[in-house]
Amino acid sequence: MVFKRILRTGILWLFVLAIGQANAQSRDEIDAAANAEQQTDTEQAASPISLIGSEYENGIKLMQNRFRIDYNVEEVTMVFFREYGSAPVVLVRPDGSKIFQSQVDGKDIFWFDADTYDMINIKNPVPGPWQAVGQIMPGSRVMVLSDIALHADPLPPILFSGEILKQTAYLTNGDKPIDYSQFRDVVELTIDLVSTNNPNFDNFGADDQQIATFEDNGRGMDEAPLDGVFTGQFNLAVPAGEWEPIFRVSTPMFTREQVDPPIRLYPNPVIMNVELDGGGNDYHKLLIDVDRNLVDMNSLLVDGKVRYPNGDVQNFSLTEPSDAVREHLIIAFDYGIFRVKLTAYGKTVNGRDFILDVPEYTFLVAEPELPEPEIEESAAENDIDTVITEPEPEPEPEGMDEQTLMIWLIAVNGGIIVLGGIVIGVVMWLKRPKVKLPPDSAAGKGKAKAAAKKPAQGDDAGEEKKGFLGGLLAKFKKNKAPDAK
C-alpha cells in the first residue's frame, strides 16, 4: 500500500513538472515572438526611406552616403546638404548608372541646386540602394519631403490696423517636427492677407498684403537661432476690414498653403484731439483716448514726440495707469503746423497685449490778426467822426511804359527848343539895322555904278538879286498892297 502511494505521488509530480515545463516553453515562445515583433518594428522604424504617405521617417543619417528607396514609392523629393559653394552631388542608381545635375531632363527628375544644398524630385524611382557622391556635410542627412506644413497659432480675434505683432511657428514633415537646423535655408515661411472684397469694409478691392516672414536666425523678435522655432513679426500697416489669412510654405520644388477663416482687422483705436491754449496762454493741451469697446484704458501707455513748426522735437511719455483721458501740454511758442507721433502699448478687452504704431496727428495754430487802429474823435467837431481818405491815384493810361514815355517827351521837347532857337536867330539876323553909305564915299560910288550897270528885269528891275536865304525869308513876309494909281 505504501509503495502504491509513493508511485502515485511520483506520477503526480511528473505530471505537474511536465505541465510547468510546457507552460514555461509557451511563455518563452511568446516572449520570443514579442521580441521578434519588437525587433521587426524597430527595424521598420529605422528604415532609411519608408513609404510616402502616413508612415515614413523625417530624415535618416546617410550610411556611407547610401540610402534605400522602397519599391512602392511613386515620387520622392530629397534634400542633400553639402559644403558651402561645393559642386552638386551625383546620384548613383542601384544598377550603377549615374544622375548628374547638368543632365537632368526635367521630365521625371527635377533638380534645384543652391550654395549649400541640392533638392531633387524623382518620379517612379528605381527601388533599392542608392548612393550620393559629393562634399556632403559630416552628420548630414538625406531628408525625404512629402507633407511639409507650417503650424502657427490662429491670429487673435481682435487685431488693429498698424499693430506690431509677434507670433511663433514650427515646421512638420509628415506630422513630425523638423528639428534639422539646416532646413531653414530650404523653405520660406510667410503669412499673407487676402481681401474678402466685402463692400461693407474699407479694404474692398485692396491688393494682397504679405504681413509676416518667419525666421529662425536669432534676429529681430526671434529668441534663439537655429532652434527649430520660427518667429514672425507682423506689421499690420494695411487698411482695416475683413481679410483672409493664408499660411504659405514655399520650397524651390513646391508650395503648400493653409487658408484660415476670415478675420476682422479693426481701425486704429487711439483717438487724439487738441485744445488750443487749453493749458493756459502758453500751452496747448493734447488729449489721448481709445475705443474703450476694444482697449482696456487702464493698461494704456504712450511714448511719443511732438515736432514743432520750427523743426524742434520734444519727446514725452505717459505711463501712469488710469481710466481717464491722457493729457499732455505742448508749449505754444510758435505758429504753424504741429505734428504728433505716438507708439501705444496696452491690452485689448480680452487681455491680449499689443504694440500699436499710431498714425501721425497734426493740428494748425494760426497767427492772430492784428487789431485795426482806432480813429480819435475831436470835440471841436461836435463828436462827428471824420475819416480822412487819400485820393485814389488815377489809373495810368495803358500803352507804353514810363521809361519809353519819358524818352519820347525829352526828344520832342528838345526838338521844339532847337527849332525855336533857329527861328529866333534867323529873325534877328533879318531885322538887323542897315548901314547907309554916303554917296560921295568910295564905297557909295562903287555901289551906285554897279546898280547903274544892271539891266532892267521887267517889274523886278532895279531890285537886288535875292539869295537863297532871302528867298526863304521872303515866304514869311506879307505881300505889300499895290500903289494906287
matplotlib code that plots the C-alpha trace (Angstrom):
import matplotlib.pyplot as plt

x = [0.0, 2.8, 4.5, 1.4, 1.0, 4.6, 4.1, 1.0, 2.7, 5.7, 3.4, 1.5, 4.7, 5.9, 2.7, 2.9, 6.5, 5.5, 2.8, 5.1, 7.7, 5.1, 3.9, 7.5, 8.1, 5.0, 6.0, 9.4, 7.8, 5.5, 8.4, 10.5, 7.7, 7.2, 10.9, 10.9, 7.9, 9.5, 12.8, 10.8, 9.1, 12.4, 13.9, 11.0, 11.2, 14.9, 14.2, 16.1, 13.2, 9.8, 6.6, 5.4, 2.2, 1.2, 4.4, 7.8, 10.8, 11.6, 15.1, 17.8, 21.5, 23.5, 25.1, 28.3, 26.3, 23.9, 20.2, 17.4, 14.1, 11.2, 9.6, 6.2, 7.4, 5.9, 7.5, 10.2, 11.7, 15.1, 17.4, 21.2, 23.2, 26.8, 29.7, 29.1, 29.9, 30.7, 29.5, 26.2, 26.1, 26.0, 23.3, 24.1, 21.2, 21.1, 22.2, 25.3, 24.1, 24.7, 22.5, 24.2, 22.6, 23.6, 22.0, 18.6, 15.8, 13.1, 10.5, 11.0, 13.7, 13.7, 16.9, 17.5, 21.0, 21.9, 25.1, 24.6, 22.1, 20.6, 16.8, 15.9, 12.5, 12.3, 9.2, 9.0, 12.5, 14.3, 13.8, 16.9, 20.1, 21.1, 24.3, 25.0, 28.6, 29.8, 31.1, 28.2, 28.5, 29.5, 26.5, 24.2, 21.0, 19.0, 15.6, 12.6, 9.9, 6.3, 4.0, 5.6, 3.3, 3.6, 2.0, 1.2, -1.4, -4.5, -4.5, -6.1, -9.8, -9.1, -6.4, -5.8, -4.5, -1.0, -0.3, 3.1, 2.6, 4.9, 4.0, 6.0, 5.5, 7.2, 7.5, 6.5, 7.2, 4.5, 3.1, 6.6, 8.6, 11.6, 14.5, 17.3, 18.6, 20.0, 16.5, 15.7, 17.6, 15.4, 11.9, 10.3, 7.5, 5.1, 1.6, -0.5, -3.8, -6.2, -9.2, -12.6, -13.8, -16.7, -18.2, -19.1, -15.4, -12.7, -10.4, -12.9, -10.8, -7.5, -4.4, -3.0, -0.7, 2.2, 2.2, 5.0, 8.0, 9.1, 12.8, 14.9, 18.1, 18.0, 17.4, 14.5, 11.9, 13.4, 14.6, 17.2, 18.8, 18.5, 16.3, 13.6, 11.2, 10.4, 9.3, 7.2, 7.0, 3.7, 3.4, -0.3, 0.1, -2.8, -6.3, -8.9, -11.5, -12.2, -9.2, -8.5, -5.1, -3.1, -0.2, 2.3, 5.4, 7.4, 10.4, 12.1, 10.1, 6.6, 4.4, 1.9, -0.9, -3.2, -6.2, -7.8, -11.2, -11.6, -10.6, -11.7, -9.0, -10.2, -9.2, -6.5, -8.3, -6.3, -8.1, -6.3, -7.6, -6.1, -7.4, -5.6, -4.5, -6.1, -3.3, -3.2, -1.9, 1.4, 0.3, -1.9, -3.5, -3.2, -5.9, -5.4, -8.3, -9.1, -12.0, -13.0, -15.0, -11.8, -9.0, -8.5, -7.9, -6.2, -3.4, -2.6, 1.0, 2.1, 5.5, 5.5, 7.2, 6.0, 7.5, 7.1, 6.6, 10.2, 11.5, 12.3, 11.3, 10.1, 9.8, 7.3, 5.9, 2.6, 2.9, 0.5, -2.3, -5.7, -9.1, -9.1, -8.1, -4.4, -3.3, 0.0, 0.8, 2.6, 4.4, 2.7, 5.7, 5.2, 2.5, 2.1, 1.6, 2.3, 2.9, 2.4, 3.6, 2.8, 3.6, 0.9, 1.2, -1.8, -4.2, -7.3, -10.5, -9.9, -6.4, -4.0, -1.0, -0.4, 2.0, 0.5, 2.0, -0.4, -0.8, 0.6, -1.7, -1.4, -3.0, -2.6, -2.1, -2.9, -1.2, -3.7, -4.8, -3.6, -6.3, -7.2, -6.0, -8.7, -9.7, -9.7, -12.7, -12.4, -14.5, -14.3, -16.2, -19.1, -18.3, -18.6, -16.4, -14.2, -12.4, -9.6, -9.1, -6.4, -7.5, -7.0, -4.4, -5.6, -5.2, -2.2, -3.0, -2.5, 0.2, 4.0, 5.8, 7.1, 10.7, 9.7, 7.3, 10.0, 12.4, 9.8, 8.9, 12.6, 13.1, 10.1, 10.8, 14.4, 13.4, 11.0, 13.7, 16.2, 13.8, 12.7, 16.3, 16.9, 13.8, 14.7, 18.2, 17.1, 14.5, 17.1, 19.5, 16.9, 15.9, 19.4, 19.8, 21.1, 24.0, 23.7, 26.9, 27.4, 27.3, 30.5, 32.4, 34.3, 32.1, 29.0, 30.2, 31.1, 27.7, 26.0, 28.0, 27.2, 23.5, 23.6, 25.1, 22.4, 19.8, 16.1, 14.3, 10.7, 8.8, 11.7, 14.2, 16.2, 15.8, 18.8, 19.1, 17.9, 20.0, 18.8, 18.3, 16.4, 14.1, 13.5, 12.7, 10.5, 7.9, 7.5, 6.9, 3.4, 2.7, 2.5, -0.6, -0.1, 0.3, -2.8, -2.7]
y = [0.0, 2.4, 1.6, 2.4, 5.7, 6.6, 5.6, 7.7, 10.7, 10.4, 10.1, 13.2, 15.2, 14.1, 15.3, 18.7, 19.1, 18.3, 20.9, 23.5, 22.8, 23.1, 26.4, 27.7, 26.8, 28.6, 31.6, 31.6, 31.2, 34.1, 36.3, 35.3, 36.2, 39.5, 40.3, 39.3, 41.5, 44.4, 43.9, 43.9, 47.2, 48.7, 47.6, 49.1, 52.3, 52.5, 52.1, 54.7, 55.8, 54.5, 54.7, 58.2, 58.6, 58.1, 56.2, 57.5, 59.0, 62.7, 62.0, 59.4, 59.5, 58.7, 55.3, 56.0, 58.2, 55.3, 55.1, 52.8, 53.6, 51.3, 49.6, 51.2, 54.8, 56.7, 60.0, 61.2, 64.6, 64.6, 67.3, 66.8, 69.3, 69.9, 72.2, 75.9, 76.6, 72.9, 71.3, 69.5, 65.9, 62.9, 60.3, 56.6, 54.3, 50.7, 49.5, 51.7, 54.4, 58.0, 61.1, 64.4, 67.8, 69.0, 66.0, 66.3, 66.4, 68.0, 65.3, 62.5, 64.2, 67.8, 69.3, 72.5, 73.3, 76.1, 77.1, 74.7, 72.0, 70.1, 69.4, 66.6, 65.3, 61.8, 60.2, 56.4, 56.0, 52.6, 50.7, 49.5, 51.0, 54.5, 56.5, 60.2, 61.3, 64.8, 67.0, 66.2, 67.8, 65.5, 64.3, 65.4, 63.6, 63.0, 64.4, 62.9, 65.6, 64.7, 66.7, 69.9, 72.1, 75.2, 75.2, 78.5, 79.7, 81.2, 85.0, 86.8, 87.8, 91.5, 92.9, 96.6, 98.3, 99.5, 96.8, 95.2, 91.5, 88.6, 85.0, 81.7, 78.6, 75.4, 73.0, 69.4, 66.8, 64.1, 65.4, 65.1, 68.2, 69.1, 69.6, 69.9, 73.4, 73.4, 73.0, 76.7, 77.6, 75.4, 76.8, 80.2, 80.8, 83.6, 84.8, 86.8, 88.6, 88.4, 90.8, 89.2, 92.1, 92.7, 96.1, 96.9, 97.3, 99.7, 97.1, 96.3, 95.7, 96.0, 94.1, 91.1, 92.0, 90.0, 90.7, 88.4, 86.4, 83.7, 83.5, 81.2, 83.3, 84.9, 88.4, 90.8, 89.1, 85.5, 84.4, 81.8, 81.0, 77.5, 76.1, 74.9, 77.6, 80.2, 83.7, 86.0, 89.8, 91.2, 94.7, 95.3, 98.6, 97.6, 99.0, 98.0, 95.5, 91.8, 89.7, 86.0, 84.8, 82.4, 80.5, 79.6, 77.3, 77.6, 75.5, 75.6, 72.5, 73.1, 75.4, 74.4, 76.8, 76.8, 79.1, 80.1, 81.6, 85.4, 87.8, 91.3, 94.0, 97.0, 100.6, 102.2, 102.6, 105.5, 108.9, 112.2, 115.8, 119.1, 122.1, 125.3, 127.3, 124.6, 124.7, 128.5, 131.2, 129.4, 125.8, 123.7, 120.6, 117.2, 114.7, 110.9, 108.4, 105.0, 103.0, 101.5, 98.7, 97.2, 98.5, 98.5, 102.1, 101.4, 99.5, 102.2, 103.5, 106.2, 107.0, 109.9, 113.0, 116.5, 118.2, 122.0, 124.3, 125.4, 121.8, 121.3, 117.9, 117.2, 113.6, 112.6, 109.5, 108.9, 105.9, 106.5, 103.9, 105.5, 105.2, 109.0, 110.5, 111.1, 114.7, 116.3, 120.0, 121.3, 124.6, 127.3, 129.4, 129.4, 129.4, 126.8, 123.1, 120.8, 117.1, 114.4, 110.7, 108.0, 104.4, 102.9, 99.9, 98.2, 95.3, 94.5, 93.9, 90.2, 90.6, 90.4, 92.7, 94.8, 97.3, 99.9, 102.3, 105.3, 107.4, 110.9, 113.6, 117.2, 120.5, 124.1, 127.1, 130.2, 133.6, 136.0, 139.0, 142.5, 144.9, 147.8, 151.3, 153.4, 156.9, 159.6, 161.8, 165.6, 167.6, 170.7, 168.8, 168.1, 164.4, 163.9, 161.1, 162.3, 159.9, 161.4, 159.5, 160.0, 160.4, 157.3, 157.6, 158.0, 154.9, 155.0, 155.1, 151.9, 151.8, 152.4, 152.2, 155.2, 155.0, 155.0, 157.8, 159.9, 159.4, 160.5, 163.6, 164.6, 164.1, 166.1, 168.9, 169.1, 169.2, 172.1, 174.0, 173.6, 174.6, 177.6, 178.7, 178.5, 180.6, 183.3, 183.5, 184.0, 186.6, 188.6, 188.4, 189.8, 192.6, 193.9, 197.6, 198.5, 201.0, 203.6, 204.7, 208.4, 208.9, 210.7, 207.9, 205.5, 202.6, 204.6, 205.5, 201.9, 200.6, 203.3, 202.3, 198.7, 199.4, 201.6, 198.8, 196.2, 195.9, 196.3, 192.9, 193.8, 194.5, 193.4, 195.9, 198.0, 195.3, 193.5, 189.8, 187.7, 184.9, 181.5, 182.9, 185.9, 183.6, 181.6, 184.6, 186.1, 183.4, 184.9, 188.4, 189.7, 190.8, 194.7, 196.3, 197.7, 201.5, 203.3, 204.8]
z = [0.0, 0.9, -2.4, -4.4, -2.6, -3.4, -7.0, -7.3, -5.8, -8.2, -11.2, -10.0, -9.6, -13.0, -14.5, -12.7, -13.9, -17.4, -17.4, -15.9, -18.5, -21.2, -19.8, -19.5, -23.1, -24.1, -22.2, -23.8, -27.2, -26.5, -25.3, -28.2, -30.6, -28.8, -29.0, -32.7, -33.3, -31.4, -33.3, -36.6, -35.6, -34.6, -37.9, -39.8, -37.8, -38.7, -42.4, -44.3, -46.5, -45.9, -47.9, -48.9, -47.0, -43.4, -42.3, -43.1, -41.4, -41.3, -42.3, -41.9, -41.4, -44.5, -44.2, -46.1, -48.4, -49.1, -48.7, -49.8, -51.7, -51.2, -54.2, -53.6, -53.8, -56.8, -56.2, -53.8, -53.0, -51.3, -49.9, -49.6, -47.5, -48.6, -48.1, -49.0, -52.6, -53.5, -56.7, -56.8, -55.7, -58.1, -57.6, -58.3, -59.0, -57.8, -61.2, -61.1, -63.6, -62.5, -62.5, -62.9, -62.3, -65.7, -67.5, -65.8, -68.5, -66.3, -67.1, -64.5, -62.5, -61.2, -59.7, -57.8, -56.6, -54.2, -52.4, -49.5, -50.7, -53.6, -53.8, -56.1, -57.1, -58.8, -60.2, -60.1, -58.7, -59.1, -55.8, -54.0, -52.5, -53.9, -53.3, -53.2, -54.1, -53.2, -50.5, -48.2, -44.7, -41.9, -39.9, -42.8, -43.6, -46.7, -46.0, -47.7, -48.1, -48.6, -46.5, -45.1, -43.0, -41.0, -37.6, -36.1, -33.6, -35.1, -35.4, -32.4, -32.8, -32.1, -34.4, -35.2, -38.3, -37.6, -34.9, -34.5, -33.6, -32.7, -33.4, -33.4, -35.5, -36.3, -39.3, -39.6, -42.2, -42.1, -38.8, -37.2, -36.2, -38.3, -35.9, -38.5, -38.4, -41.9, -43.3, -42.6, -45.8, -47.9, -47.1, -46.9, -44.5, -44.9, -44.0, -46.5, -46.1, -48.9, -49.0, -48.9, -51.1, -48.8, -49.8, -46.2, -45.2, -46.1, -47.7, -50.5, -53.7, -51.8, -53.1, -51.3, -48.4, -47.0, -43.3, -41.9, -42.9, -40.4, -39.5, -37.3, -37.3, -33.8, -35.1, -34.6, -32.4, -32.8, -29.4, -30.4, -33.8, -35.3, -32.5, -34.9, -33.7, -36.4, -35.4, -37.4, -36.9, -38.2, -39.4, -39.9, -41.8, -44.0, -44.3, -41.8, -42.9, -43.4, -44.5, -45.2, -43.8, -45.9, -44.3, -47.1, -47.1, -50.2, -51.5, -54.8, -55.8, -54.4, -52.3, -49.6, -48.4, -45.5, -45.6, -42.3, -41.7, -42.3, -39.6, -38.8, -38.7, -36.7, -37.3, -35.1, -31.7, -30.4, -30.6, -30.4, -30.0, -29.0, -27.1, -28.3, -25.3, -23.2, -20.7, -20.5, -22.8, -23.2, -23.7, -25.9, -24.4, -26.2, -25.3, -25.9, -25.7, -27.1, -28.3, -25.0, -26.5, -27.8, -25.5, -21.7, -20.9, -17.6, -19.4, -21.9, -22.1, -24.5, -25.9, -28.3, -29.7, -30.9, -33.8, -33.7, -36.7, -36.5, -36.6, -32.9, -31.5, -27.9, -26.6, -23.9, -22.2, -20.3, -18.0, -15.2, -15.2, -15.2, -16.6, -17.5, -20.8, -21.1, -21.2, -22.4, -22.5, -25.6, -25.4, -27.6, -28.5, -32.3, -35.0, -37.8, -38.1, -35.0, -35.6, -33.0, -33.5, -30.9, -30.1, -27.8, -25.5, -23.8, -23.6, -25.5, -23.6, -23.8, -22.1, -25.1, -25.1, -28.1, -29.6, -31.9, -34.3, -34.3, -37.4, -37.2, -35.9, -37.0, -35.9, -37.1, -34.9, -36.9, -36.3, -34.7, -36.7, -35.5, -34.3, -36.6, -35.5, -33.7, -35.0, -32.3, -32.0, -31.9, -29.5, -31.8, -34.5, -32.1, -31.8, -35.6, -36.9, -39.7, -41.9, -43.9, -47.1, -49.5, -53.1, -55.1, -57.7, -61.2, -63.3, -65.5, -69.2, -70.9, -73.5, -73.4, -70.0, -68.1, -69.3, -73.0, -72.5, -70.8, -73.7, -76.2, -74.1, -73.9, -77.6, -78.6, -76.2, -77.2, -80.9, -80.2, -78.3, -81.1, -83.8, -81.9, -81.4, -85.2, -86.0, -83.4, -84.8, -88.4, -87.5, -85.5, -88.4, -90.8, -88.6, -88.0, -88.9, -92.4, -92.6, -95.4, -97.0, -98.1, -101.8, -102.0, -100.4, -102.5, -101.4, -102.2, -105.7, -106.4, -105.3, -107.5, -110.5, -110.0, -109.8, -112.9, -114.9, -114.1, -116.8, -116.0, -115.5, -116.1, -112.9, -110.8, -112.5, -110.0, -107.2, -105.9, -106.7, -103.8, -102.4, -101.0, -97.5, -98.9, -100.8, -97.8, -95.6, -98.4, -97.6, -94.1, -95.4, -96.2, -99.7, -99.8, -101.2, -104.8, -105.1, -106.1, -109.5]

ax = plt.figure().add_subplot(projection="3d")
ax.plot(x, y, z, "-o")
ax.set_aspect("equal")
plt.show()
